Amino acid sequence: MTRAAGDAAPPESTVSLDYFTGLYLAKDDPWDIATKWHDRRKFAVTMASLPRERYRRCYEPGASIGTLTRMLAARCDEVLAVDSVEEAVELARQNLADLPNVRAERAELPAGLPDGDFDLIVIGDLLYYLSADDLSTLLDGLVQRLEPGGDLVSVHFRDRENGGNYDGFNAHAALAAIPGLEAVVHHSDEWFVLDVLRRSDGSGGVA
C-alpha cells in the first residue's frame, strides 16, 4: 500500500482517560503486551536499536505495566516510567519493585510532562491517540526535555490494511518534521515502525 504523509488525521479529541481506565479495569494487561509474540519481538527490536550501550536518565511515557521499562532499566542509570491510568501505574510499581533505579508515576500528557532533562526518551503506541493540538504540544515538550545529543525512540503500530487510519506512519511523519532532530535508526515492517532521532545542539522544539 502506498501511503502519503497527509492521508490521515489525528483524532478530533484525545482519547479519554475513562476509555483506558476501563480497559485496565477489565484486564490487567489489556493488549497482552507481556505475552504476545508481536510485542515481545517489538521490544527486542527496540532495545537492539538503542545506539548507546548506556544512558543516564530515561523517560518512558505510556509505560503501561512496565514490560519494556524493565528492559530499559538494564541499560539506564535511572528510568521515569509514567502512565495516565492509576491501575497501570500500580501494576508497574508491583512488577518493577525490585528495581531501585525505576520510578513509576501517574501523569496525563501533555499536561503532566516532567521537569528536568533526559538523554533517552522512549515513547511507544501512544502518539496516535492524541488530538492534533495535544500531539504538537507533547512533541514540543519531549524535544525540549531531550538533552542535546540525546536519543528519542518512537515505536508505533502501523495499520497497513486501513489507509485512512492515523497510525504509526503518520505519527512518525509528524515527529520527523520537527527541526533539530537527526534520524539515526529507522525500521519498518508489517507490524510496526520504529525511529530513533537524535537532538542536535540548538534544537528548540516544534516550530
Secondary structure, 3 states (H helix, E strand, C coil): CCCCCCCCCCCCCCCCHHHHHHHHHHCCCCCCCCCCHHHHHHHHHHHHHCCCCCEEEEEEECCCCCHHHHHHHCCEEEEEEEECCHHHHHHHHHHCCCCCCEEEEECCCCCCCCCCCEEEEEEECCHHHCCHHHHHHHHHHHHHHEEEEEEEEEEEECCCCCCCCCCHHHHHHHHHCCCCEEEEEEEECCCEEEEEEEECCCCCCCC
